[in-house]
Amino acid sequence: MSSWDSGLLAAPQREFIRAKLGTPRLVEDFSWGLVDTRVLHIGVGGEQFIAKAASPDNHHIHREITAHQSATQPLVDLGLTSRLVAASHDLNLLVITYQEGVLAEGTPAELDADIHRQAGAALRALHAQSSRVDEEYEHRATARAFDWLDGEHRIAPAVETDARAALRSYRPAAIEVVPTHGDWQPRNWLVAGSQLRVIDFGRFDWRPRASDLCRVAAKQWRRAPDLEAALLKGYGFDPRDEHVWKIDQLREGIVTAAWAYSVGDEAFEQQGHRMLTEALARL
């Protein structure tokens, strides 16, 4: 007899969900396919949920659990993201409430000014709940960029040389950090009618505010420059420091190009190469 999850989850994960929710049924498999994370739309009676699970060495689920346990409440209160139902760090598994809507990416909403205004307001709600000064964040972020350059990638040798030189010349300083999403862009925005909602906190961490602007700036703002003003209007102010922002974009380009290569996402890898080249030009 086949299991309710069609064998997509490990047995302990499957039984954890059954113990917490009752008798679930699989509605749809939303898994991305490039990494081992499973994203399952499930139903239990008249209620709907999303279950996210992965193997023990996948750190994104741990980050998402931490986000839902410590930082998403302002968005939950506004009806802008899912509520945590159950979670297990040991099993690398969480269950959250299901949100209606379609992904903004690839639809007219991706370049809609009001959706970007809403995204700015939602981001401000996430960031505004707490802050602290981190003496080592900039050192860690730069070291991480070097680690990606030291690994396997397809960054051109001349570009890598210039990137390393720029990172070596940067003088990190203490910086204010806040709870950040880590992948703030239309592929993680749902739109239901005209209302924006937020998904996927798998890159959650404490970072500078401006770091959450890197990905949308690298893609949507290039295609429609008016969206920058729309998002910042919703946010309330521009959180970027010109000097740090240039390094943010350089580090983000390195990480994007190298990570996307590691998982075989060629389109995202090409975006990373472009981000890296443009960041070097700005420097």
N, C-alpha and C positions, 0 to 999 in steps of 0.2 A: 504494500500500500504506500503510495507516494505521500510525502510530508506536505503540510500546508504551504511551505515556502518553496516547493519544487526543488529542494536540495540546494538552494542558493546560500543558506546560512550554515555555519557549523552547528552541530547538534546542541551544544550548551547554549548557544545564542538563541536557537529556535525554542528551546525549552524555557529560557528566561522570559521571552516575550509571551509565551503561552501562560506562564505562571503569573505574569503581571496583568495581562489583558483578558485572558479567557481563551476562547477558540477563534484565532484570527483566520482570515482568508486573504490570499494574495490578490491584489487588484491589478498592480502593474509594477514592472521592474524598471526603475529609473536609473539604474547603474550606468556610470559614465563609460566604463570599459577600458580606460587607459591605466587605471590603478585598481587595486583589489577591493576598494570600497564598494559595498552593496548598499543601494538605496532602494528600499521597497515601499511602495504604497500598499497599505494593508487596511482591511476593514474588520471591525468587531461589532456585531450587531448593527446599530445605526451610526456608529462613530467611525471616523477615518483617522489614520495615523501614518507617519513616515518612520520607518525603522532604518537606521544606518549602522553598518557593522563592517569590520575589517579584520585582518589578521593581527596578531599581537604586536608586530613591529611597525604597524601603520600609525604614525603619531597624529594624523589629522583628526581621527575620532576622539582621541584624548583631549585635543584642543577644543573640539566642539562641545564635548561634555563640560569642560571647564568654563567655556563661554556661557552656556545655558545655566550653569550653576551659579555664576558670579556676575554676569555682565549684561544679559539680554533683557532683564526685567523692564527697563524703560521702554523698549520696543514692544514687548509683550503688552504692557499697559496701554500702549497706543494702538494696539491691534495690528502691528507691523511685522511681527514675526511669530514663529511657533512657540508654544509652551512646552517645556520639558515634562514628559510623563514618567519616564523611567530611564535609568542609565547604569552601566557597569563598566568601570575602568578595567577591571580584571578581564572581562569578556570583550572589551573594545566595542561597545554597543550602546546606542541610545535610541529612545523612542520619543518622538515629538508629535504634537498635533499637526494634522494636515492643513495646508493652506490652499484655497482655491486660487487659480490664476494660471497664466501662461508666462514663460520666460520672456523678458523684454528683448533679449538679444535676437536679432533676425526678424523683428517685427517693427512696425512704425514707432512703437514706444521706445525703442533703443535710442532714437534721436529726437525724442519729444521733449521740449523745453520744460513742460510742467512735471514730467516724470523726473527729470534731473533736479528740478527744484525740490520735489518731494524727497529725492535721494539725499540732497544736501541737508534737509531738515531732519531726516531719520539719522543721518550720520552724526549730526550735532547732538541729538538725543543720546546716542551711544557714547560719544566722546565726553559729554558734559558731566557725566555722573561722578567722575573721579579723576585725579591726576596726581603725579608725583614726579620728582626730579630723579633721573637715572644718570649716574656718573659714568656708567660703562656701556650704555646702549650703542652709542656711535662706534665705539671700539669693537663691540660684538658684531654689529652689522657689517662693518668693513672687513673684519676677519672672516665672516661668513662668505662674503663676495670672493675673497681670495681662495677660500676652500673650494668654491664652485669652479674657479679658474684652474685650480690644481687638479680637478677631476677631468673626466671625459666630456668633451663638448665639441662643437663645430664652429666655434668663434675663430675668425681669421687670425693668423699669427700677428699681423700688424695691429689689428684692433685689440687683441689681447695685450700686446706690449703697451699700447697707449692707455688701456684701462688700468693695467697694473701701475703705471707711472702716476696716473691721476689719483689712484687710491693711496699710493705711498706718500704723495704730497699733501693729502688731506690731513688736517689736524683736528681730530675728534674732540668735542667738548661735552660737558654735561648738558642734558636736554630734557625738556618736560615730556612725559609719556602719558598716554591715556589708553583705555580699552579700545582696541581697534579690530575691525573685521578682517583685514588682510587681503581681501580679494573683492574690493568694492567696485563692481562694474555690472553692466546689464545682464550678463549671464547668471548673476546671482540676485537679480531683481525679478520678482513676479509681478504681473499686472492683472488685476481683477477689475474689469470695467475701466475706470480711470485712476484706481488706487494702487499705489506701489506697496509691495511687501518684500521682505528680505529673507533670503535663505543662505545656508551653508557658511557656518562659522569655523570651518576646518583649518583656517589659517589665523585664528584668533590669537592675539598676543597684546602685550603692552608695548606701544610704539609711539613715536611722534604723530600728532594729528595728520600732518601733511602726507604721511606714508599711504593713507587710504585714498589719496587722489592720484597716485602714480599710474594705475592701470587704466582708469577712465581718461586720464590726460593723454595717455599714449595711443588711444584708439578713437573713442567717440569725439573727444574735443578736437582732434585733428580733422575729422570729417565734418564737424559742425561747430565751429569755434564759439558760437553763441551759447552753447551748452555749458561752457565754463562759467559764464556769468550767471546762468540759471541755477547751477548747483551751488555756487557760492552765495547767491541770494538766499537760498533755502538754508544754508549753513549759518549765515549771519555775518561772516567775515572771512577773509582769506588767511588760512592758518600757515601759509608757506613762508619760510625764511629763504631768501634768494640763494644764499650760499649753500645751505644744507639741502635745499630742493634739488640743486644740480647733482649733488652726490647721491641723493635718494634715487634719482632717475637713472644714474649710472649703475648703482648697485642693483636696482630692480631689473634693468636690462640684462645684466650678467646672470642673475638668478633665473629670469624667465627663459633666456636662451638655453642655459645649461639644463635646467629642470625639464623643460619641454623636450629637449633632445633625449633625456634619460627615460622618458615615458613614451617616446615616439609620436608626440603631437607636433607634426611638422609645421602646421599653420601658426601655432602659438610660438614655436621656435623662431620662425621668421619674424614674427612681431618682436620677439626679444632681440634679435639681431638689429632690427631697425631702431628699437629703443636705445640700444647700446651705441649705435653709430650717431644717433641724434644727440644723445647725452654728451658724448665726447666732443661733438661740434659746439655745444653750448659752453663747454669748459674751455 
